[in-house]
Amino acid sequence: MIENGTAELNIIWTHNFILQFNITLHPIKFSHLFIQTNMSDNSKNAWAMPAALAIPKEGYFKVEEGRYGPIFPKTPANYGFTVIVKVKPGREQAIREYGKTIEAAVKDSPNVLAPLKLHYLRWVLFDVGSGLHFMYQGIFDTDFDKYLEDAIALFNSTGVTTVFTNLEGWPDDWKTNVSAVTKFFREHQRPSFLEYGEYPNASSDEIKKALKLKSAFSDMLDEMQ
């Protein structure tokens, strides 16, 4: 708390992502203090320049084999996939209820999905005349294969089943057969042909650290009033 004076906080983000801030506690001024953040690729400032990437129809630029098939490239939006699968007859309500299950799980334990390194998930049910389909769209920081391995490990450790049991073609032995699960996802993956990132290559952890830093300085400024 500052008494008998005023406080000013001026924050400047420099080009190499060093935070410069000037604090003035009238009549005393402390200036040119620096904090180096831990954002990756600081020297290139990849996060600071919005980027778009057009992707070939196959979903990758060259065939580079991973553990379970060709590696899908990292884009300005990071890694991700869009999986579209036909829903088993009569399972629409079960899928919608499972959305509530995930909501409750995250509410009870906000970090329950943390191992997946997600930025966001989007689930959509739609029917364009060929039956009800489910779209699972996610953006995350790990590669395609590791995301699937981590997802299976997560479901096994929590004892929670997966929404995919309501979809046609989902392997019955999914809890122990990673290869079958990755085969399923690759068969139903619909590669995007354009991806855009406002802050390319920034991970979810880095974004949260930046927001935490911003909040800390806001709190400090409040304390100075």
SULKAZI-V727807 format. One record per pair of residues at least 6 apart in sequence whose ideal C-beta (glycine too) atoms are under 8 Angstrom apart, sorted by the first residue. I is the first residue (numbers start at 1). J is the second residue. D is the distance in Angstrom with one decimal. If there is no record, write none. Layout:
<<I:J:D> <I:J:D>>
//
This chain:
<<1:223:6.4> <1:224:7.8> <2:25:6.1> <2:224:4.9> <2:225:7.0> <5:25:5.9> <5:26:4.8> <5:27:7.3> <6:24:8.0> <6:25:7.8> <6:26:4.9> <7:23:7.2> <7:24:6.9> <7:25:5.4> <7:26:7.6> <7:221:7.1> <7:224:3.3> <7:225:6.5> <8:22:7.8> <8:23:7.3> <8:24:4.3> <8:26:7.8> <9:21:6.4> <9:22:7.6> <9:23:5.7> <9:24:8.0> <9:217:6.7> <9:220:7.1> <9:221:4.6> <9:224:7.0> <10:21:6.4> <10:22:4.4> <10:23:7.9> <10:24:7.8> <11:19:6.8> <11:20:7.5> <11:21:4.8> <11:217:6.2> <12:19:7.6> <12:20:4.4> <12:21:7.0> <12:22:7.9> <13:19:6.3> <13:20:7.8> <14:20:5.7> <15:45:6.5> <15:48:7.7> <16:42:5.8> <16:43:7.1> <16:45:7.1> <17:37:5.8> <17:39:5.4> <17:42:5.0> <17:45:6.8> <17:47:7.8> <17:48:7.6> <18:34:5.4> <18:35:7.1> <18:36:5.6> <18:37:7.6> <19:34:6.8> <19:35:4.6> <19:36:7.9> <19:37:6.6> <19:213:7.2> <20:32:6.6> <20:33:7.3> <20:34:5.8> <21:33:5.7> <21:35:7.8> <21:217:7.0> <22:29:7.3> <22:30:7.4> <22:31:4.3> <22:32:6.9> <22:33:7.6> <23:29:7.5> <23:30:4.7> <23:31:7.4> <23:33:7.3> <23:224:7.8> <24:30:7.5> <24:31:7.8> <25:224:7.1> <35:213:7.7> <37:209:7.0> <37:210:7.2> <37:213:7.0> <38:206:7.5> <38:209:6.8> <39:47:6.5> <39:202:7.2> <39:206:5.2> <39:209:7.8> <39:210:7.4> <40:201:7.5> <40:203:7.3> <40:206:6.8> <41:47:7.2> <41:201:6.5> <46:200:5.5> <46:201:4.8> <47:199:4.7> <47:200:6.2> <47:201:6.1> <47:202:4.4> <47:206:7.7> <48:199:7.5> <49:200:7.1> <50:76:7.6> <50:196:7.2> <50:197:6.7> <50:198:5.2> <50:199:7.5> <50:200:7.1> <51:76:4.0> <51:196:7.2> <51:197:5.7> <51:200:4.5> <52:76:6.5> <52:194:6.5> <52:195:7.1> <52:196:4.5> <52:197:7.8> <53:75:4.9> <53:76:5.6> <53:194:7.2> <53:195:5.4> <53:196:7.8> <54:193:6.4> <54:194:5.5> <55:61:7.7> <55:73:7.2> <55:75:7.0> <55:191:6.3> <55:192:6.2> <55:193:5.3> <55:194:6.8> <55:195:6.7> <56:193:7.7> <57:191:7.3> <57:193:6.9> <58:70:7.8> <58:191:7.0> <59:70:7.7> <59:72:5.5> <59:189:7.1> <59:191:3.0> <59:192:8.0> <60:70:5.6> <60:71:6.7> <60:72:5.6> <60:73:5.5> <60:191:7.9> <61:73:6.2> <63:70:5.3> <64:70:6.5> <64:71:4.7> <65:71:7.1> <66:143:7.0> <66:144:7.4> <66:145:5.2> <67:145:4.9> <67:182:8.0> <68:145:5.1> <68:148:7.8> <68:178:7.6> <68:179:6.3> <68:182:3.9> <68:183:7.4> <68:186:7.2> <69:145:8.0> <69:182:7.0> <69:186:5.5> <71:143:6.7> <71:144:7.2> <71:145:7.9> <72:79:7.0> <72:81:7.2> <72:143:7.4> <72:144:4.9> <72:189:8.0> <72:191:7.1> <74:143:7.6> <74:201:7.4> <75:192:8.0> <75:195:4.0> <75:197:7.1> <76:195:6.0> <76:196:6.1> <76:197:3.1> <76:200:3.8> <76:201:7.1> <77:139:5.6> <77:195:4.5> <77:196:6.6> <77:197:4.7> <77:200:7.8> <78:119:6.5> <78:139:5.6> <78:140:6.6> <78:141:5.7> <78:197:7.4> <78:201:6.9> <78:203:7.4> <79:139:7.2> <79:140:5.6> <79:141:6.7> <79:142:6.4> <79:143:5.6> <79:144:6.3> <79:147:7.1> <80:137:7.3> <80:138:5.6> <80:139:4.0> <80:140:6.2> <80:195:7.9> <81:136:7.9> <81:137:7.4> <81:138:6.4> <81:144:6.3> <81:185:6.9> <81:189:5.2> <82:135:6.5> <82:136:7.5> <82:137:4.7> <82:189:6.9> <82:190:4.9> <82:191:7.7> <82:192:6.5> <83:135:7.1> <83:136:4.5> <83:137:7.7> <83:185:5.8> <83:188:4.8> <83:189:5.7> <83:190:7.3> <84:133:5.6> <84:134:7.3> <84:135:5.0> <84:136:7.9> <84:188:6.1> <84:190:5.5> <85:133:6.6> <85:134:5.5> <85:136:7.8> <85:164:7.6> <85:167:4.3> <85:168:6.5> <85:169:6.9> <85:170:7.8> <85:188:4.9> <86:130:7.8> <86:131:5.5> <86:132:7.2> <86:133:5.4> <86:134:7.8> <86:167:6.9> <86:168:4.8> <87:95:6.6> <87:125:7.2> <87:131:7.3> <87:132:4.4> <87:133:6.4> <87:134:5.3> <87:166:6.2> <87:167:6.0> <87:168:7.2> <88:166:5.7> <88:167:6.5> <88:168:5.6> <91:166:3.9> <91:167:7.8> <92:125:6.4> <92:132:5.9> <94:166:5.3> <95:123:7.8> <95:125:6.5> <95:134:6.2> <95:163:5.8> <95:166:5.2> <96:125:7.4> <98:163:4.5> <98:166:7.5> <99:123:6.3> <99:163:7.9> <101:160:7.2> <105:112:5.2> <105:113:8.0> <105:158:7.8> <105:160:6.9> <106:112:5.9> <106:113:6.5> <112:154:7.9> <112:158:7.0> <113:154:7.4> <115:150:5.0> <115:153:7.3> <115:154:5.4> <116:140:5.9> <116:142:7.6> <116:147:6.3> <116:150:5.6> <116:151:6.2> <116:154:6.7> <117:140:5.0> <117:141:3.9> <117:142:5.1> <117:147:7.7> <117:150:7.8> <117:203:7.3> <117:204:6.1> <117:205:7.7> <118:138:6.2> <118:139:7.2> <118:140:4.8> <118:141:8.0> <118:204:6.7> <119:139:4.3> <119:140:6.3> <119:141:7.4> <119:204:5.2> <120:138:7.1> <120:139:5.8> <121:136:7.4> <121:137:7.1> <121:138:4.9> <122:135:7.6> <122:136:8.0> <122:137:4.4> <122:138:7.5> <123:134:7.1> <123:135:7.0> <123:136:6.0> <123:137:7.7> <123:163:7.6> <124:134:7.4> <124:135:4.2> <124:137:7.4> <125:132:6.2> <125:133:7.3> <125:134:5.8> <125:135:7.7> <126:132:7.5> <126:133:5.8> <126:135:6.9> <127:133:6.8> <134:163:7.6> <134:166:7.6> <134:167:5.9> <136:163:7.8> <136:164:7.9> <138:147:7.6> <140:147:5.5> <140:204:7.8> <141:203:4.6> <141:204:5.9> <141:205:7.6> <142:150:6.7> <144:185:7.8> <145:182:6.3> <148:178:6.8> <148:181:5.8> <148:182:5.3> <148:185:6.1> <149:178:5.9> <151:162:7.7> <152:174:7.0> <152:175:6.8> <152:178:6.0> <152:181:6.2> <155:161:6.8> <155:162:5.5> <155:175:7.2> <156:175:5.7> <162:174:7.1> <164:170:4.7> <164:174:7.3> <164:184:7.7> <165:174:7.8> <169:184:6.2> <169:187:7.6> <169:188:7.7> <170:184:6.3> <171:177:5.8> <171:180:3.9> <171:181:6.3> <171:184:6.2> <173:180:6.5> <174:180:6.7> <174:181:5.2> <199:207:7.5>>
//
